[in-house]
């Protein structure tokens, strides 16, 4: 199994808007489970905000294998969600994929 982790900064500066953006992203991503083959689970959560310089949110998804991760990344439903995510996140992001 491959775990895919992506950390994001959010564009919004208002706390209520950040919460709304995270909820909107979460609903789009959670809808992908059962739609994209090999996608086992996905979560999207906001950082607690307790430490300065943390990124704002994290996506953690699990995939059957690397082929399933590639299928996820290329799938139209993911690309649509990613397009929306791009409207609420800034350029700062970090990605890690590893075998579980």
C-alpha positions, 0 to 999 in steps of 0.5 A: 500500500502507498500512503500519499501525503500533501500539505498545503497553505491556504490563501484565506487569512480569515479563520472562518473562511479557512474552515469553509475552504477546508470543509469544501475541499474535504467534501470533494476529496471524500467523494472520490473514495469508491469512484477511483479504483485503488483509492482505499481512503482519503482525509483532509484536515486543517492544522491545529494552528498551535505552532507558527510556520506550520502549513494549514492543511493536510491530505492523506490518502492510501492507495493499493499500490503505485499504479493505483496512485498514478490512476488516482492522480490522472483520474478526471474526478481527482483532476476536478477536485485538484482544480478546486483545491488550486483556487483555495491553496497557495504555492506552498505545499509539500508531498511525500509518498511512501510504502506502508 
